[in-house]
Amino acid sequence: MLKKFNMSQGLVDAANHLVKGWNKYLIPALLLGLSTFTFTRTISIVTNKYSIPLVENQYQAFNEAIVPIILIGSTLLIYILFVLIMQTTLIKVTDDLIEDRISSFREQFLFVLKRLGRILLANIIAGIPILLLLALTLGSLFRIGRGGLGIYFLGLIGIVIYVIFIAMINQSIIIHDVSSIRAISNSIRVMKNNFFRYLFAMLGLGIANAIITNILSGEYIVIVIISAIVSTIITTYFTAFNTSLYKQVTKPLDHSEILDIDTEELELIEDYE
């Protein structure tokens, strides 16, 4: 059986990585924060500039909405792609710190770009069930009665469970350099033995994040900047935390542990080597 996460050690390790290797995290974290700030401001400008009045003619309403829809949609896609690249770069930074490898940001960035196709494919494949569950969940809101409400909550629960099982996909690709399908498989194998530990940890961190986000909510430019900075720090910490946990259960075993190995752990270690 695969090892279980040491959650407290993961929390401490992530904090230590950020403190000791802050200069390594600085550039990707700044770029991540800048992208978040730019995205929120762009959406705010677009929605304010292209406010759509209520009209009776549906065709006219569609024509007036098409420009902001295209702008918001294209901005969202670019933002998601950039965030994915920066987050996987942060995974590489954490892995290098754990393994005492000395790499520049350029080397880490190029390392991620070479694997970007696999990262995108893995996330697209893993994202299809989420879209289906989301469609089912939102569609249930149009149903009247307890049946629709029940489907809604079941859909939300299903999304949370599924997201936990695929949480380590990017770590698997960056650390083990595996294919998209193998990365999904590795993530599921790691998380099925650590589901509740990870769930409770994410609930705690999620509540703390929600409280901080609520405190820093507002439209003033200073508040938006502070919120983007705090959000970047939290995202960087989450990434370091997840990567530290993944490394805990996939690092090569020493000779004293080799007798207890099973097939699943052997496959992960072979990926590592």
C-alpha positions as CSV (number, residue, x, y, z in Angstrom):
1,M,0.0,0.0,0.0
2,L,1.3,3.5,-0.8
3,K,2.4,5.7,2.1
4,K,0.0,8.1,3.7
5,F,0.6,11.8,3.7
6,N,2.1,13.4,6.8
7,M,0.0,16.5,6.6
8,S,1.6,18.5,9.5
9,Q,5.1,17.8,7.9
10,G,3.7,18.9,4.5
11,L,2.5,22.2,6.0
12,V,5.8,22.8,7.7
13,D,7.9,21.8,4.6
14,A,5.8,24.1,2.4
15,A,6.4,27.1,4.7
16,N,10.1,26.3,4.9
17,H,10.4,26.1,1.1
18,L,8.8,29.5,0.7
19,V,11.0,31.1,3.4
20,K,14.3,29.5,2.4
21,G,13.7,29.6,-1.4
22,W,11.8,32.8,-1.6
23,N,14.1,34.2,-4.3
24,K,13.4,31.1,-6.5
25,Y,9.6,31.5,-6.1
26,L,9.7,35.3,-6.7
27,I,9.6,35.5,-10.5
28,P,6.9,32.9,-11.2
29,A,4.9,34.2,-8.2
30,L,5.1,37.8,-9.4
31,L,4.1,36.8,-12.9
32,L,1.2,34.8,-11.4
33,G,0.0,37.7,-9.3
34,L,0.4,40.2,-12.2
35,S,-1.7,37.9,-14.4
36,T,-4.4,37.7,-11.7
37,F,-4.5,41.5,-11.3
38,T,-4.5,42.1,-15.1
39,F,-7.3,39.6,-15.6
40,T,-9.6,41.0,-12.8
41,R,-9.0,44.6,-14.1
42,T,-9.7,43.6,-17.7
43,I,-13.0,41.8,-16.8
44,S,-14.0,44.9,-14.7
45,I,-13.2,47.3,-17.6
46,V,-15.0,45.1,-20.2
47,T,-18.2,44.6,-18.0
48,N,-18.3,48.4,-17.3
49,K,-17.7,49.4,-20.9
50,Y,-20.1,46.9,-22.5
51,S,-23.0,47.0,-20.1
52,I,-25.9,45.5,-22.0
53,P,-29.3,47.1,-21.6
54,L,-32.4,44.9,-21.4
55,V,-34.1,44.6,-24.8
56,E,-37.1,42.7,-25.9
57,N,-35.6,41.5,-29.2
58,Q,-33.4,38.4,-28.5
59,Y,-31.4,38.9,-31.7
60,Q,-30.6,42.4,-30.8
61,A,-29.5,41.3,-27.3
62,F,-27.2,38.7,-28.8
63,N,-25.6,41.2,-31.1
64,E,-25.0,43.6,-28.2
65,A,-23.6,40.8,-26.1
66,I,-21.3,39.1,-28.6
67,V,-18.3,41.6,-28.2
68,P,-18.1,41.4,-24.4
69,I,-18.6,37.6,-24.6
70,I,-15.7,37.2,-27.0
71,L,-13.4,39.6,-25.0
72,I,-14.2,37.9,-21.7
73,G,-13.9,34.4,-23.1
74,S,-10.5,35.0,-24.9
75,T,-9.2,36.8,-21.8
76,L,-10.2,33.9,-19.6
77,L,-8.6,31.3,-21.8
78,I,-5.3,33.2,-21.9
79,Y,-5.4,33.7,-18.2
80,I,-6.1,30.0,-17.5
81,L,-3.2,29.0,-19.8
82,F,-0.8,31.4,-18.2
83,V,-1.8,30.4,-14.6
84,L,-1.3,26.7,-15.5
85,I,2.2,27.4,-16.8
86,M,3.2,29.5,-13.8
87,Q,1.7,27.0,-11.3
88,T,3.6,24.1,-12.9
89,T,6.7,26.2,-12.8
90,L,6.2,26.6,-9.1
91,I,6.0,22.8,-8.9
92,K,9.4,22.6,-10.6
93,V,10.8,25.2,-8.2
94,T,9.6,23.2,-5.2
95,D,11.0,19.9,-6.6
96,D,14.4,21.6,-7.3
97,L,14.5,22.9,-3.7
98,I,13.6,19.5,-2.2
99,E,16.3,17.8,-4.4
100,D,18.9,20.6,-3.9
101,R,19.1,21.2,-7.6
102,I,20.3,24.7,-8.7
103,S,18.2,25.9,-11.7
104,S,17.5,29.4,-13.0
105,F,13.9,30.6,-13.7
106,R,14.7,30.3,-17.4
107,E,15.7,26.7,-17.1
108,Q,12.6,25.9,-15.0
109,F,10.3,27.8,-17.4
110,L,11.7,25.9,-20.5
111,F,11.4,22.6,-18.6
112,V,7.7,23.3,-18.2
113,L,7.2,24.5,-21.8
114,K,8.7,21.2,-23.1
115,R,6.0,19.3,-21.2
116,L,3.2,21.8,-21.8
117,G,1.5,19.6,-24.4
118,R,1.2,16.7,-21.9
119,I,0.1,19.1,-19.1
120,L,-2.7,20.5,-21.3
121,L,-3.8,17.2,-22.5
122,A,-3.9,15.7,-19.0
123,N,-5.9,18.6,-17.7
124,I,-8.3,18.6,-20.6
125,I,-9.0,14.9,-20.3
126,A,-9.4,15.2,-16.5
127,G,-11.6,18.3,-17.0
128,I,-14.2,16.6,-19.1
129,P,-15.9,14.7,-16.2
130,I,-15.9,18.0,-14.3
131,L,-17.7,19.8,-17.1
132,L,-20.3,16.9,-17.2
133,L,-20.8,17.0,-13.5
134,L,-21.1,20.8,-13.5
135,A,-23.6,20.7,-16.3
136,L,-25.6,18.1,-14.4
137,T,-25.4,20.1,-11.2
138,L,-26.4,23.4,-12.8
139,G,-29.1,21.7,-14.8
140,S,-30.7,20.4,-11.6
141,L,-31.4,23.9,-10.5
142,F,-34.1,24.1,-13.1
143,R,-35.9,21.1,-11.7
144,I,-38.7,21.8,-9.2
145,G,-38.8,20.0,-5.9
146,R,-36.5,18.0,-3.7
147,G,-35.3,15.8,-6.5
148,G,-33.6,18.7,-8.2
149,L,-32.0,20.0,-5.0
150,G,-30.8,16.5,-4.2
151,I,-29.1,16.1,-7.6
152,Y,-27.5,19.6,-7.1
153,F,-25.9,18.6,-3.8
154,L,-24.8,15.2,-5.1
155,G,-23.2,16.9,-8.1
156,L,-21.3,19.3,-5.9
157,I,-20.1,16.4,-3.8
158,G,-19.1,14.5,-6.9
159,I,-17.1,17.4,-8.2
160,V,-15.2,17.8,-4.9
161,I,-14.4,14.1,-4.7
162,Y,-13.2,14.0,-8.3
163,V,-11.1,17.1,-8.0
164,I,-9.3,15.6,-5.0
165,F,-8.4,12.5,-7.0
166,I,-6.9,14.4,-9.9
167,A,-5.1,17.0,-7.6
168,M,-1.6,15.6,-8.3
169,I,-1.7,15.4,-12.1
170,N,0.7,18.3,-12.8
171,Q,3.1,17.1,-10.0
172,S,3.3,13.7,-11.7
173,I,4.2,15.1,-15.1
174,I,6.8,17.6,-13.7
175,I,8.4,15.3,-11.2
176,H,8.1,11.9,-13.0
177,D,8.0,13.1,-16.6
178,V,5.2,10.7,-17.5
179,S,2.5,10.7,-20.1
180,S,-0.9,12.5,-19.6
181,I,-2.8,9.2,-19.0
182,R,-0.1,7.9,-16.6
183,A,-0.2,11.2,-14.7
184,I,-3.9,10.9,-14.1
185,S,-3.4,7.3,-13.0
186,N,-0.6,8.2,-10.7
187,S,-2.7,11.0,-9.1
188,I,-5.6,8.6,-8.5
189,R,-3.3,6.0,-7.0
190,V,-1.7,8.5,-4.6
191,M,-5.0,10.2,-3.6
192,K,-7.1,7.1,-3.0
193,N,-4.9,6.2,0.0
194,N,-5.0,9.8,1.3
195,F,-8.4,11.0,0.4
196,F,-9.8,12.0,3.8
197,R,-6.5,13.4,5.1
198,Y,-6.3,15.6,2.0
199,L,-10.0,16.6,2.2
200,F,-9.8,17.8,5.7
201,A,-6.6,19.7,5.1
202,M,-8.1,21.4,2.0
203,L,-11.2,22.3,4.0
204,G,-9.1,24.0,6.6
205,L,-7.0,25.8,4.1
206,G,-10.0,26.7,2.0
207,I,-11.9,28.2,4.9
208,A,-8.9,30.3,5.8
209,N,-8.5,31.4,2.2
210,A,-12.3,32.3,2.0
211,I,-12.0,34.4,5.2
212,I,-9.0,36.3,3.9
213,T,-10.5,36.8,0.5
214,N,-13.7,38.1,2.0
215,I,-11.8,40.6,4.2
216,L,-9.9,41.9,1.1
217,S,-12.9,42.1,-1.2
218,G,-13.5,45.5,-2.8
219,E,-13.2,47.5,-6.0
220,Y,-10.6,50.1,-4.9
221,I,-7.4,49.7,-6.7
222,V,-5.3,49.4,-3.5
223,I,-7.5,46.6,-2.2
224,V,-7.4,44.8,-5.6
225,I,-3.6,45.0,-5.5
226,I,-3.3,43.7,-1.9
227,S,-5.8,41.0,-2.7
228,A,-3.8,39.9,-5.8
229,I,-0.6,39.8,-3.7
230,V,-2.2,37.7,-0.9
231,S,-3.9,35.4,-3.4
232,T,-0.5,34.8,-5.1
233,I,1.2,34.0,-1.7
234,I,-1.7,31.5,-0.9
235,T,-1.5,29.9,-4.4
236,T,2.3,29.5,-4.1
237,Y,1.9,28.0,-0.7
238,F,-0.8,25.5,-1.9
239,T,1.4,24.5,-4.8
240,A,4.5,23.9,-2.5
241,F,2.2,22.0,0.0
242,N,0.8,19.7,-2.7
243,T,4.2,19.1,-4.2
244,S,5.7,18.3,-0.8
245,L,3.0,15.8,-0.1
246,Y,3.5,14.1,-3.5
247,K,7.2,13.9,-2.9
248,Q,6.6,12.2,0.5
249,V,4.9,9.2,-1.0
250,T,6.8,8.9,-4.3
251,K,10.5,9.3,-3.3
252,P,12.7,6.2,-3.8
253,L,12.6,3.9,-0.8
254,D,15.8,3.0,1.1
255,H,16.8,-0.7,1.7
256,S,15.0,-1.0,5.0
257,E,11.7,-0.3,3.3
258,I,12.1,-2.3,0.1
259,L,10.6,-5.5,1.5
260,D,7.3,-3.8,2.2
261,I,6.8,-2.4,-1.3
262,D,3.8,-3.3,-3.4
263,T,3.1,-3.1,-7.2
264,E,1.5,0.4,-7.1
265,E,4.4,2.0,-5.2
266,L,7.0,0.2,-7.4
267,E,5.4,1.7,-10.5
268,L,5.5,5.2,-9.0
269,I,9.2,4.7,-8.0
270,E,10.0,3.5,-11.4
271,D,8.5,6.8,-12.8
272,Y,10.6,8.7,-10.3
273,E,13.8,7.0,-11.4
